[in-house]
């Protein structure tokens, strides 16, 4: 069975699938849907121009009640062509390649686990495989919330902590854009007739940084763009911000501050909007109880698992923040997410496949 799982992971990896590349995503979606159908799932899609979200259902066998929901994604941060300089390789326990760890090995392990339980009793299993997770899942939020509302448990197939620890909470993650409109004018002949959108944007970013400085909030100004010519007062400028929150109160205060930005200069127009938003997920009773149940099931197959909160964000932010019982990090262990050193463990794939099989029949 492991050899078949590794063969599937190879096929998924060499079918490169960067976020937003609809053609590349569609090619991988075809492989995934076919393998899901072979494992017993009914397959469907929520269509989007930039990539379809995959929705799989494994009908209940002898167990009633609410379904188990699993969340994963098939987009990666790697552009098509990355394989030329970052090829698939397998050396002992280490497999390398773009997306093997985040998170194509999780998909391969899940489909193998589902195939293993075809003749065993289990509840209904629902799976959402998101197409734009790496940019904050801007089109998947409603789908995730609707499915989680009727699930007995939500399991995230993102990579675990180093060593395999599960994830019991996540920082909130927001991508925001601050946009400024100024007034163009000749920068030498009539500068006072202009209002520089770039100068206004710089002052607004200083304001934002000052507001964040007193709070345990991570702020990264990742993109700045504007203007066009050195002899023209800039009429437009914008900056994209990455914000991470560990406390919902800080999240509310900072995002409220962004919404309340006002121009420093007469004639400038300032606006802020969210490009994506994943709320802060803090550990709570529902997640604690689910972790204990997972620990017990894992112990029954000779595995030991534990969990703690994580800094990164994922679709489980949405379900955990709403209070639904949620645990993430159930993909195989490895390392180098979003780095050219990305790798996943062969033994970790076998371990997680066994754990997923046990969870799908034991939760």
Secondary structure by P-SEA (a helix, b strand, c coil): caaaaaaaaaaaaaccccccaaaaaaaaaaaaaaaaaaacccccccccccbbbbbbbbcccccccbbbbbbbbccccccccccccccccccccccccccccccaaaaaaaaaaaaaaccccccbbbbbbbccccccccccaaaaaaaacccccccccccccccbbbbccccbbbbbbbbbbbbbcccccccccbbbaaaaaaaaaaaaaaaaccccbbbbbcbbbbbcccccccccbbbbbbbbbccaaaaaaaaaaaaacccccccbbbbbbbccccccccccaaaaaaaaaaaaaaaaacbbbbbbbbcccccaaaaaaacccccccccccccccccccbbbbaaaaaaaaaaaaaaaacc
